[in-house]
């Protein structure tokens, strides 16, 4: 009798919601921890290298030699998470999330709202998007009855899994627009590609708009009914609101911790520096938006919005657990990076890439290759440095617009993040769930987004003419 009731409940949901429930059930049972995924990636690339004729010993040496290669980038990623958390946890932003959480009245509306906030905020900062969206999910979990915590949590991850690289925090687009940031060998191939030829192409903005609409629609239709939902309570989670009363110092030595004096002085110094960075940038303010500047902007904003050093330190302390996965996993992705770049595997891929494509098929091949490689190197900036030399050479040979090639990369390389849970790690720490709890629904998004994005990459390439490199 109970089994019949369960079947009837699932039939009451739409087809998309039933597919989401089935995938969620599968992932909760079979999907491994993200660290296992990283280990598997190392072994897969090692095996591919051997099949391609590379020396097993050399592959192993390059993997070990590059273990610490991405330490600076790892710390930048950690600071992105901390900066995003610090800003998202300020009273001002918390009031904003509280307001947004009160808008949807149904579980479907709540999931769609989270998807919209996650995708649109990622166009401004991919570091802020998952943190802000995670706080929104936590707020909604106590206000929207019957909201599926897995579906909402997956929607919160969509910024870093779909459109973030089509926005102003795109590492690849910023790199190609800044000569001082480009490796000389890459500049010799492509020259500068200004943002007007990447992020601000109408084709790029149209793609971002379509992807956002698709994400919101999938979020809405995939949310299960309250009868089939797994709520935050079913995970044993309950999130208390932050205390409304302000703490006061009890010892003379704590006075400066609770006073805004030091915050104002230090914040003023940092603001002055940031203004100077943007004012003196030789190629305009947007060219100054590298990771270090982004991180400093968010930390400065968080410092000033928290107002008192004690509040700021507390927010940083709360953010630290969300960085654990990044700290331990990035060295293993550096091993993969080393095996591809440090051996002849990269050159062999370049030759295959050029010979296997034509002018008409190149956009599809570029999108597919970027998506596949993204499974093993989940990093927008460093992965582009690996791909760019031979991808852009092939684009020039086939007379494909170079700026659109950068945007093909940006649109396609984010999709593997839906099943490679690396960029979900900060979100998982805040929501207190495991990757397997979200991967089922993210797989559904991938099934819908993959053909849409690939079609747009191919079709819109036909609407834009080749422009010779600007050197």
N, C-alpha and C positions, 0 to 999 in steps of 0.2 A: 504493500500500500504506500509506504514512504517513498519507494523508488518511483512509483507512478506519479506521486505528487512532485518529485524533483523533476521528472521529465516534463510534466505539464508546466512547471515554472519556467523551464528553459524554452519551451515552445512559445511561452508568452513574450519572450524577448525576440527582437528582430534577428535577421540572419547575421548581420554584422556583429551584434552583441553575442550571439551563440558561438560564432567563430572565435571571438575574443575570449570567451569563457573556456573554450576547448584549448586554445593555445596557452592560456594562463595555467590551466591544470597541468598541461604537459610540461611547461617550463619549471613549475614549482617542484616537479618530480625529477626532471632529468637535467636541468641546466646547472653547470658547475659554478663554483666561486670564481670571481674575476681573476684571481691569482692563478688558478688552474688554466684559465683561458690564455693567460700570458705565457705559461709554460708550454702549452700546446703550440702556441704561435712560434716560439723559439724552435721547437722540434720540427715543425712543418717547414719553416724556412731552411733549416739545416738540411732536411731531407731533399728539398727542392734544389738546393745548391749542389748536393752530391749528384743528383740526377742530371743537372746541367753541366756536369763535368768538373766542378770545382773540387779542390783538395779538401778532404774531411778535416785534416789537421789545420789547414789554413782557415777554414771556416770556424773551427773551434777557437783558434787564436784570435781572430778578429772579434768573435763574440765576447771573449773574456777581456780583450784590450779595450773594448768600447763600453764595458759595464758602467763606468762612471762618466761617460762622455756627456750625458745629458743632465748632469747634476745642476749646472746653472739654470737650465730650462725647467728642471724639476722644482727648484726653489721659486722660480717665477710662477709656476702653476700653483704651488702652495700659497703664495701670496695673493694670487687671483682669488682663490677660495676664501682665504681669510678676509681680503678686502671686500668681496661680495657679501660675506656673512656679516661683517661689521656694519656695512651700510644697511643691509636688509633687516638687521636687528635693532636699528635705531628707533626711538619712539615715533618719529615722523613717518618713517616707512611702515612701521607696524600699524599705525593708524590707517595708512593707505590700504594695507592688506586686509585689515579688519573691515574697512568699507567695501572693498571688492568682494570679500567673502559673504557679505550680506546681500549681494545682488541676485545670484542664482537661487531659485527656490526648489529646484529638482536636482537629483543626482546627475542627470544628463547635462543639464545646464551648468552644473558645477564643473564637470570634467571639461566641457567645451570652453568655459571661462579660463580654466587653468591652461589649456592648450593655447589659447589666444595670448594670455599674458606671457607664457614661456617663449613663444615664437617671436612676438613683437619686441619684448625686452632684450632678446638675444641679438637683435639688429643693432642695439646700442652697446651691449657688453655681454659676451657669452659667459663671463665670470659671474655677473650679477644674476643672469637669467635663472639658472637652476636653484640658486639660493633663495631668491625672491619667490619663485614658484613653489619651492618646498615649504616655505613659511605659509604661503597661501593655502596649500593643501592641509597643513596642520591646523590652520584656522578654520577651514571648511569642515574638517573632520568632526568637529564638535558642534557645527551649526547646520549642516545639511544632512538630514537623516537618510540613511540608506545609500550614501555615496560609497562606491567601491574604491577602497584605498589603493588597490593595485592600478586601476584604470586612471585615477587621479594622479598617482605618483608617476606613472608613465607619461602622462600629459605634461607633467612638470619638467620632464627631461627633454622635451621636444626641441627646445631652443638649440641645444648643443648637438642635436641629432638631425637637424633639418636645415635651417636657414641662417644660422649664426654667421657663416663665412660669406654670406651675401650682404652683410652689414658692415659698419665702420670698424668693427674689431677684427676684420679679416686679415690674418697674418700674411697670406699670400699676396693679396692686393696691395697691402701697405708696403711689403717688401719690394714689389716690382715698381712702385712709384717713388722709391727712395734709393738714390744711387749709392749713398754711403752705407746702406744696409745690405746691398747686393754683393755676392761674391763676384770678383772681377770677371771670372770665366762666364758667369751667367749674363752679366751686362754685355759682354762681347757678342753674345748670341742674340739677345732680344732688345738691348737698349732699355730705356725707361718706358714703362707703360703707365701713364697717368691714371688717376682714379676716374677721370671722365671716360676712359676707355675700358673700365672694369665695373666698379660698383655703381656708377651713375649711367651706365648704358640703360636704355629703356627696356631692353631685353632682360637685363639682370633684375631690374625692379619688378617687371612683370612676373618673372619666375618666382621671386620672393613672395609676391602677393598670391600667386596660385598655390604655392606650397603651404602658406599660412592657412588659406581657405580649406585646403584638403585636410590639414591636420585638425582644424576645428571641427570639420564635418565628421571625420573618423572618430574623434573623441566623443562627439555627441551621440553618434549612432552605435558605437561599440560599448558604451556604458551600460552595464546590466541593470536589471530592475532591482529594487531593494531586496526582493526575496532571494535573489541569486548573488547579491553583493557580499564581498568580504570587507567589512568596515574596519576602521582603525581599532575599534574595541575588540574585534575578533583576533587581532594581532596582539592583544594585551596592551594597547597603547592608549594613553590619555595625556593630552598636552595642556598643562595649566597655563593661564595667561600670565604675563610678566607682572611682578608686583607693582601696584599703583602708587605706593608710598615711596618717598625719596629717602634713601639712607643718609645718615649724618655721621660725621666723624666723632669718635669717642675719645681719641687720644690726640694730644698736640701734634704728634708726628704725622698724623693722618690728614692734617688740614689741607695740604697741597693736593692730596689724592682726590679730595672732594671739591676743590676749588677749580673754577674754569680758567683761572689766570694763566697757568702754564699751557693749557690747551689753546687759548687764544693766541699767545705769543708764538708757540711752535707752529700752529696752523697758519698764522699770518706769514711766517717765513716760507713755509711750503707753498702757500698760494702765490706768493711773490715769485718763487722759482718757476712754478708751472706757467704763470702768465708770461714770464720771460721766454720759456721754452717755445710756447706757441707764437709769441710775437717775433722771435728771431729765427724761426725755422725758414731756411732758404727756399723751400718749396711749398710753403703755406702751412697752416695749422694742422690739417689732416695728416700731412707727412710726418708730423711729430708724434703721432699716436702709436708708439711702439708699446711693447708689453710693460717695460719699466715705467713709462709715463702713465699708462693705464692703471697700473697697480698703485702708483703714488697718488693719482687722482682719487681713487676709491678709499685709500687709507686716510688721506687728508679729509675727504668728505665724512668718513666715519668718525674720525677724531673730533671734528667740529660738531657733528650732529649728536654725538654722545655727550659732548659738552664737558664732562668731567673725566679725568684720567682713570678713576676707579671703574666707571662704566665702560670705558673703552677697553681696558685690560680684561674686564669680565667677558666682553664680547669676543675678544681674541681667544681667550681660554676656552670658551664654548665652541669656537670654530676648529680648534686643533684636532679633535677626534675625526672630523670629516676629511682631514688631509692624510690619514694613515695609509689608505689604499694607494694614493698617488705616490707617496714616499717610497713604498716598498715595490711597486710595480714598474715604475718608470725605468729603473736600471735594466729590467729584463726586456723591455721594449728597445732599449739602447743596444742590447745584444743583437736583436733582429736588425736594427739599423746598421750596425757594424758589419754583419754578414752580407748585407746587400751592397753597401757602399764600398767596403774594404776589399772586396774580391772582384773577380771578373763578372759576377752575376749582373751588376748594373749595366755594363756595356752590352752584354748579351740581350738584356731586356730592351735596350735602346735600339739595337739592330732589328729585333723582332717587331718592335713598335712601329718603326718606319716602314718596313717592308710589308707589313700586314694590313696597311690602311691606304685609302685613297682620299681625295678631297671630300667626297660625300660620306664616307664611312668613318673618317677620322673623329668627328665629335662623339660618336657612339663608342668607339674604341677608347678614346681618352676618358670618357665617363666611366666605362666599365673597368678600365685599368685602375683609375683613381679609387674607385669603390673597393676593388679587390685588395689593393695594397693597403687601404685603410683598415682592413681587418687585422693587419700585422703591425702597422705603424700608426696608431691612433693619435696623430699629432698634425694639425693643419699646417703649421709653419715649417717644422723640420722636415716633414714628408714632402712638402713642395720643393724644398731645396734638393731633395733626392730626385724627384721627378722632372723638375723644370728643364734641365739642360737638354735631355733627349726628347721630351714632349714638345718643347718650343721649336727645336730643330725640325722635328717632323711637321709641326704646324706651318713653319715657313716653307718647307718643301712642298706642302700641299696647299699653300696659299689660303690658310684659314686665319681669321682675325685673331691676333695674339691675345688681346684683352678678353675676348669671349672664351678663349681656351683657358685663361685663368679662372673665369667664372664657371666654366664647365667643371673644372677641378673643384672649385669651392662648393658647387651644388652637389656633386657626386660623392666627394670624399666624406661628407658628414653622414651619409646614409648608413655606413657600417657601424656607426656608433649606436644604432638601434639594437644591434645584437652583440657588439663588442662592448661590454659594460664599463670600460675604463672611465669615460666621461660621466657616467652615472655615479661614480664613487662619492663625490661631495653630497649629492642628493640622497644617496642611500644612508649616509651618516646622519643627516638631519631627520629623515623620515623613519630611521631605525628599522629598515627592512633589508632584505637581501636581494641581489640582482635577479635571482630566479623568480622572485615575486613580481617583477616588472617585465621581464623579457618576453613573456607570452603576448602581452598587449603591444609591446614595441615591435615584435615580429609582424603583427597585423599592420601596423603603420608602414613597415618596410614593404610589405606585399603591395600596398596601395601606392606608396610614394615612388618606388623604384621605376615602374613603367612611366609614370607621369614626368618625373625628372629627366629620365633618359629621352623621352619624346621631345621635351622642351629643349634640351641640349642640342638635339639633332635638328629639329625644325627651325629654331631661332637662329642657328648658324647660317641658314640659307637667307636670312634677312639682313646680314651685315657683311660688308666687303672687307677684303684684306687690306691692312695698312702696313707699309714697310716699317721695320724697326726704327725707333727714334734714338739715335746715338749722338 
